[in-house]
Amino acid sequence: MDAELVILIIGLFFMAIIYSSVGHGGASGYLALLSLTSFSSEGHIWLKQHAWSLNLIVAGLAFLYYRKEGYHDIKLTLPFILASIPFVILGSYVQVEGNIYDILLTTFLILAAIKLVIIKKEVGIIEIESPKIQDFFIIGGLIGYMCGILGIGGGVILTPIMVIKKWADAKTAAATSAIFIWFNSLSGLIGAGLSGQLVEFDNIIPFAIAVLIGGLIGSRYGSEMAKEESLKSILSLVLIIAASKLIISNF
């Protein structure tokens, strides 16, 4: 195992801890790390399917832990999932040129980093409001389509929206995002398979072991303690570094 692979596996481990602690699968983080290595040359299909696969592990763990602690609201979750799934599959059929994919991914990473910086953790009791039917389907559909194109799970977008709109407190939003990410990631892989885009899974076993262990640690920490501000700052830095690398590589 070469040095780059060892460093990447360690990075994936810590990324899984960070993301799972806030109920996310970590795809945007995995894409960020992979974009900093020689694996970035494998192409966007390879990147997407590996990010989705690792998402299934980490988001699944995060959901189980947050659900165990009583934070899952199925009435909030189910409409977002139903709206998102068909658009994820549709988006996974979209094949974009490498430079266009890099631009889209760079834009997403920067926006994700900004959101993680400006969205502060809710404290105390907030007055929860119910989303309207059109909110579920418009937001779920748009996020789902983006997930299909970029290879993400969408939690880093959905969670801030739910908190800003006061549709859920931070932990309920985490539980909803976790299962939302899981279904989106599975749908993305199914769509990629149906469209004949799946490629060989390289190094997936060591990657999976790393995020499994990290996800177990982060999910338990987040669901029980949820001190996430310092973690968000670290994550934002990684996203910005990765986005900067993509920008430099295209000029």
C-alpha beads as a LAMMPS data file, in Angstrom:
LAMMPS data file: protein, C-alpha beads

251 atoms
250 bonds

1 atom types
1 bond types

-500.0 500.0 xlo xhi
-500.0 500.0 ylo yhi
-500.0 500.0 zlo zhi

Masses

1 110.0

Atoms # bond

1 1 1 0.000 0.000 0.000
2 1 1 1.636 3.266 -1.088
3 1 1 1.871 6.384 1.060
4 1 1 -0.837 8.276 -0.827
5 1 1 -3.342 5.466 -0.308
6 1 1 -2.539 5.215 3.411
7 1 1 -2.985 8.976 3.862
8 1 1 -6.246 8.865 1.895
9 1 1 -7.635 6.028 4.032
10 1 1 -6.767 7.958 7.195
11 1 1 -8.434 11.037 5.709
12 1 1 -11.584 9.068 4.851
13 1 1 -11.689 7.753 8.414
14 1 1 -11.647 11.247 9.907
15 1 1 -14.027 12.573 7.253
16 1 1 -16.538 9.852 8.182
17 1 1 -16.283 10.884 11.845
18 1 1 -16.906 14.533 11.001
19 1 1 -19.827 13.959 8.645
20 1 1 -21.605 11.205 10.572
21 1 1 -21.515 13.350 13.719
22 1 1 -23.992 15.725 12.019
23 1 1 -26.041 12.982 10.326
24 1 1 -24.355 13.133 6.913
25 1 1 -22.883 10.392 4.755
26 1 1 -19.804 12.358 3.724
27 1 1 -19.883 12.181 -0.088
28 1 1 -18.861 15.801 -0.567
29 1 1 -15.977 15.225 1.837
30 1 1 -14.909 12.012 0.108
31 1 1 -15.039 13.753 -3.260
32 1 1 -12.966 16.568 -1.786
33 1 1 -10.295 14.176 -0.527
34 1 1 -10.239 12.081 -3.693
35 1 1 -9.874 15.235 -5.786
36 1 1 -6.634 15.965 -3.914
37 1 1 -5.104 12.613 -4.929
38 1 1 -4.175 10.783 -8.124
39 1 1 -7.614 9.119 -7.985
40 1 1 -9.054 12.350 -9.392
41 1 1 -7.837 11.132 -12.787
42 1 1 -10.201 8.148 -12.660
43 1 1 -13.058 10.361 -13.893
44 1 1 -16.349 11.570 -12.493
45 1 1 -18.189 8.234 -12.866
46 1 1 -15.591 6.503 -10.673
47 1 1 -15.723 9.329 -8.144
48 1 1 -19.523 9.337 -7.994
49 1 1 -19.983 5.612 -7.492
50 1 1 -17.321 5.429 -4.779
51 1 1 -18.789 8.423 -2.939
52 1 1 -22.294 6.931 -3.086
53 1 1 -21.047 3.534 -1.889
54 1 1 -19.293 5.017 1.130
55 1 1 -22.377 7.136 1.795
56 1 1 -24.476 3.986 2.182
57 1 1 -22.264 2.844 5.039
58 1 1 -21.900 6.115 6.925
59 1 1 -25.375 7.568 6.405
60 1 1 -26.881 4.219 7.382
61 1 1 -24.948 4.212 10.641
62 1 1 -25.818 7.839 11.350
63 1 1 -29.518 7.159 10.806
64 1 1 -29.519 4.122 13.095
65 1 1 -27.877 6.076 15.928
66 1 1 -30.062 9.181 15.588
67 1 1 -33.184 7.047 15.278
68 1 1 -32.184 5.092 18.376
69 1 1 -32.008 8.383 20.269
70 1 1 -35.555 9.226 19.132
71 1 1 -34.834 12.022 16.648
72 1 1 -36.398 10.577 13.484
73 1 1 -39.705 12.032 12.249
74 1 1 -41.002 9.875 9.388
75 1 1 -43.672 12.424 8.442
76 1 1 -40.922 14.950 7.748
77 1 1 -38.606 12.474 6.045
78 1 1 -40.786 10.420 3.708
79 1 1 -42.003 13.230 1.388
80 1 1 -38.440 14.451 0.794
81 1 1 -37.298 10.927 -0.078
82 1 1 -40.230 10.233 -2.430
83 1 1 -39.655 13.542 -4.222
84 1 1 -35.919 13.011 -4.515
85 1 1 -35.504 9.398 -5.694
86 1 1 -36.760 9.739 -9.299
87 1 1 -34.686 12.878 -9.833
88 1 1 -31.542 11.225 -8.465
89 1 1 -31.981 8.412 -10.989
90 1 1 -32.653 10.937 -13.747
91 1 1 -29.595 12.992 -12.792
92 1 1 -27.389 9.887 -12.679
93 1 1 -28.078 9.386 -16.396
94 1 1 -26.519 12.764 -17.144
95 1 1 -22.996 12.444 -18.505
96 1 1 -20.995 15.654 -18.329
97 1 1 -17.551 16.482 -19.653
98 1 1 -14.701 16.296 -17.152
99 1 1 -14.115 20.063 -16.999
100 1 1 -17.839 20.788 -16.617
101 1 1 -18.059 18.229 -13.809
102 1 1 -15.073 19.872 -12.115
103 1 1 -16.746 23.281 -12.325
104 1 1 -20.024 21.962 -10.919
105 1 1 -18.264 20.061 -8.151
106 1 1 -16.064 23.059 -7.309
107 1 1 -19.118 25.308 -7.073
108 1 1 -20.881 22.813 -4.842
109 1 1 -17.867 22.385 -2.545
110 1 1 -17.536 26.146 -2.093
111 1 1 -21.256 26.571 -1.375
112 1 1 -21.174 23.637 1.040
113 1 1 -18.219 25.172 2.874
114 1 1 -19.969 28.541 3.109
115 1 1 -23.145 26.942 4.448
116 1 1 -21.214 25.056 7.099
117 1 1 -19.598 28.300 8.230
118 1 1 -22.708 30.470 8.372
119 1 1 -25.250 27.950 9.681
120 1 1 -24.960 27.978 13.440
121 1 1 -26.224 25.260 15.704
122 1 1 -29.711 25.899 17.074
123 1 1 -29.766 26.258 20.823
124 1 1 -32.686 26.102 23.206
125 1 1 -36.258 25.492 22.094
126 1 1 -37.310 26.669 18.648
127 1 1 -40.825 26.865 17.256
128 1 1 -41.037 24.155 14.593
129 1 1 -43.054 24.859 11.450
130 1 1 -44.369 22.258 8.992
131 1 1 -43.179 22.425 5.380
132 1 1 -45.809 22.911 2.700
133 1 1 -46.423 20.128 0.174
134 1 1 -44.705 22.098 -2.585
135 1 1 -41.667 22.605 -0.342
136 1 1 -41.155 18.855 -0.060
137 1 1 -41.346 18.216 -3.779
138 1 1 -39.514 21.282 -5.083
139 1 1 -36.620 21.039 -2.633
140 1 1 -36.489 17.239 -2.660
141 1 1 -36.554 17.126 -6.463
142 1 1 -33.917 19.813 -6.993
143 1 1 -31.534 18.321 -4.436
144 1 1 -32.117 14.856 -5.878
145 1 1 -31.223 15.963 -9.411
146 1 1 -28.025 17.603 -8.140
147 1 1 -27.181 14.418 -6.234
148 1 1 -27.516 12.367 -9.408
149 1 1 -25.207 14.627 -11.406
150 1 1 -22.522 15.200 -8.751
151 1 1 -22.512 11.921 -6.822
152 1 1 -23.508 13.339 -3.435
153 1 1 -26.266 12.470 -0.978
154 1 1 -27.652 15.975 -0.493
155 1 1 -27.586 16.185 3.275
156 1 1 -25.198 19.124 3.345
157 1 1 -27.872 21.062 1.434
158 1 1 -31.015 19.675 3.072
159 1 1 -29.885 20.069 6.680
160 1 1 -29.213 23.835 6.540
161 1 1 -32.507 24.376 4.696
162 1 1 -34.476 22.521 7.368
163 1 1 -32.756 24.416 10.169
164 1 1 -33.108 27.834 8.502
165 1 1 -36.778 27.218 7.705
166 1 1 -37.343 25.885 11.250
167 1 1 -38.792 22.657 9.900
168 1 1 -36.702 20.715 12.416
169 1 1 -34.195 21.177 15.200
170 1 1 -30.582 20.235 14.537
171 1 1 -30.824 16.596 15.613
172 1 1 -34.132 15.880 13.884
173 1 1 -32.678 17.450 10.740
174 1 1 -29.645 15.160 11.108
175 1 1 -31.840 12.054 11.306
176 1 1 -33.873 13.124 8.277
177 1 1 -30.767 13.962 6.259
178 1 1 -29.127 10.634 7.101
179 1 1 -31.898 8.466 5.652
180 1 1 -32.446 10.956 2.802
181 1 1 -28.760 10.553 1.896
182 1 1 -28.960 6.763 2.124
183 1 1 -31.848 6.487 -0.339
184 1 1 -30.328 9.068 -2.676
185 1 1 -27.020 7.221 -2.749
186 1 1 -28.706 3.892 -3.468
187 1 1 -30.824 5.519 -6.183
188 1 1 -27.722 7.060 -7.738
189 1 1 -25.986 3.691 -7.935
190 1 1 -29.112 2.094 -9.416
191 1 1 -29.397 4.872 -12.002
192 1 1 -25.722 4.562 -12.918
193 1 1 -26.168 0.818 -13.290
194 1 1 -29.283 1.128 -15.445
195 1 1 -27.522 3.628 -17.702
196 1 1 -24.495 1.332 -18.058
197 1 1 -22.082 3.794 -16.450
198 1 1 -20.784 1.748 -13.521
199 1 1 -17.050 1.033 -13.613
200 1 1 -14.791 -1.205 -11.541
201 1 1 -14.711 -0.518 -7.811
202 1 1 -11.043 0.059 -6.982
203 1 1 -9.845 0.019 -3.353
204 1 1 -13.437 0.008 -2.108
205 1 1 -12.726 -2.487 0.708
206 1 1 -10.076 -0.440 2.585
207 1 1 -12.139 2.704 1.928
208 1 1 -15.247 0.981 3.325
209 1 1 -13.458 -0.274 6.445
210 1 1 -12.100 3.213 7.140
211 1 1 -15.491 4.940 6.884
212 1 1 -17.249 2.133 8.770
213 1 1 -15.044 2.647 11.813
214 1 1 -15.182 6.432 11.472
215 1 1 -18.945 6.353 11.010
216 1 1 -19.447 4.298 14.162
217 1 1 -17.431 6.794 16.199
218 1 1 -18.965 9.923 14.676
219 1 1 -22.571 8.699 14.742
220 1 1 -22.421 7.851 18.407
221 1 1 -20.688 11.114 19.260
222 1 1 -23.080 13.254 17.241
223 1 1 -26.313 11.618 18.365
224 1 1 -25.373 11.753 22.036
225 1 1 -23.263 14.945 22.376
226 1 1 -23.472 16.849 19.062
227 1 1 -20.826 19.510 19.686
228 1 1 -20.356 20.237 16.021
229 1 1 -19.043 23.796 15.558
230 1 1 -15.324 22.936 15.574
231 1 1 -15.978 19.954 13.285
232 1 1 -17.776 22.184 10.800
233 1 1 -14.829 24.557 10.700
234 1 1 -12.403 21.726 9.896
235 1 1 -14.740 20.323 7.266
236 1 1 -15.166 23.729 5.645
237 1 1 -11.391 24.080 5.377
238 1 1 -11.079 20.709 3.614
239 1 1 -13.851 21.599 1.166
240 1 1 -12.251 24.948 0.349
241 1 1 -8.818 23.352 -0.163
242 1 1 -10.312 20.774 -2.516
243 1 1 -12.255 23.417 -4.424
244 1 1 -9.081 25.509 -4.748
245 1 1 -7.198 22.496 -6.081
246 1 1 -9.875 21.911 -8.729
247 1 1 -9.804 25.591 -9.746
248 1 1 -6.007 25.595 -10.074
249 1 1 -5.995 22.336 -12.057
250 1 1 -8.367 23.822 -14.631
251 1 1 -6.234 26.876 -15.349

Bonds

1 1 1 2
2 1 2 3
3 1 3 4
4 1 4 5
5 1 5 6
6 1 6 7
7 1 7 8
8 1 8 9
9 1 9 10
10 1 10 11
11 1 11 12
12 1 12 13
13 1 13 14
14 1 14 15
15 1 15 16
16 1 16 17
17 1 17 18
18 1 18 19
19 1 19 20
20 1 20 21
21 1 21 22
22 1 22 23
23 1 23 24
24 1 24 25
25 1 25 26
26 1 26 27
27 1 27 28
28 1 28 29
29 1 29 30
30 1 30 31
31 1 31 32
32 1 32 33
33 1 33 34
34 1 34 35
35 1 35 36
36 1 36 37
37 1 37 38
38 1 38 39
39 1 39 40
40 1 40 41
41 1 41 42
42 1 42 43
43 1 43 44
44 1 44 45
45 1 45 46
46 1 46 47
47 1 47 48
48 1 48 49
49 1 49 50
50 1 50 51
51 1 51 52
52 1 52 53
53 1 53 54
54 1 54 55
55 1 55 56
56 1 56 57
57 1 57 58
58 1 58 59
59 1 59 60
60 1 60 61
61 1 61 62
62 1 62 63
63 1 63 64
64 1 64 65
65 1 65 66
66 1 66 67
67 1 67 68
68 1 68 69
69 1 69 70
70 1 70 71
71 1 71 72
72 1 72 73
73 1 73 74
74 1 74 75
75 1 75 76
76 1 76 77
77 1 77 78
78 1 78 79
79 1 79 80
80 1 80 81
81 1 81 82
82 1 82 83
83 1 83 84
84 1 84 85
85 1 85 86
86 1 86 87
87 1 87 88
88 1 88 89
89 1 89 90
90 1 90 91
91 1 91 92
92 1 92 93
93 1 93 94
94 1 94 95
95 1 95 96
96 1 96 97
97 1 97 98
98 1 98 99
99 1 99 100
100 1 100 101
101 1 101 102
102 1 102 103
103 1 103 104
104 1 104 105
105 1 105 106
106 1 106 107
107 1 107 108
108 1 108 109
109 1 109 110
110 1 110 111
111 1 111 112
112 1 112 113
113 1 113 114
114 1 114 115
115 1 115 116
116 1 116 117
117 1 117 118
118 1 118 119
119 1 119 120
120 1 120 121
121 1 121 122
122 1 122 123
123 1 123 124
124 1 124 125
125 1 125 126
126 1 126 127
127 1 127 128
128 1 128 129
129 1 129 130
130 1 130 131
131 1 131 132
132 1 132 133
133 1 133 134
134 1 134 135
135 1 135 136
136 1 136 137
137 1 137 138
138 1 138 139
139 1 139 140
140 1 140 141
141 1 141 142
142 1 142 143
143 1 143 144
144 1 144 145
145 1 145 146
146 1 146 147
147 1 147 148
148 1 148 149
149 1 149 150
150 1 150 151
151 1 151 152
152 1 152 153
153 1 153 154
154 1 154 155
155 1 155 156
156 1 156 157
157 1 157 158
158 1 158 159
159 1 159 160
160 1 160 161
161 1 161 162
162 1 162 163
163 1 163 164
164 1 164 165
165 1 165 166
166 1 166 167
167 1 167 168
168 1 168 169
169 1 169 170
170 1 170 171
171 1 171 172
172 1 172 173
173 1 173 174
174 1 174 175
175 1 175 176
176 1 176 177
177 1 177 178
178 1 178 179
179 1 179 180
180 1 180 181
181 1 181 182
182 1 182 183
183 1 183 184
184 1 184 185
185 1 185 186
186 1 186 187
187 1 187 188
188 1 188 189
189 1 189 190
190 1 190 191
191 1 191 192
192 1 192 193
193 1 193 194
194 1 194 195
195 1 195 196
196 1 196 197
197 1 197 198
198 1 198 199
199 1 199 200
200 1 200 201
201 1 201 202
202 1 202 203
203 1 203 204
204 1 204 205
205 1 205 206
206 1 206 207
207 1 207 208
208 1 208 209
209 1 209 210
210 1 210 211
211 1 211 212
212 1 212 213
213 1 213 214
214 1 214 215
215 1 215 216
216 1 216 217
217 1 217 218
218 1 218 219
219 1 219 220
220 1 220 221
221 1 221 222
222 1 222 223
223 1 223 224
224 1 224 225
225 1 225 226
226 1 226 227
227 1 227 228
228 1 228 229
229 1 229 230
230 1 230 231
231 1 231 232
232 1 232 233
233 1 233 234
234 1 234 235
235 1 235 236
236 1 236 237
237 1 237 238
238 1 238 239
239 1 239 240
240 1 240 241
241 1 241 242
242 1 242 243
243 1 243 244
244 1 244 245
245 1 245 246
246 1 246 247
247 1 247 248
248 1 248 249
249 1 249 250
250 1 250 251
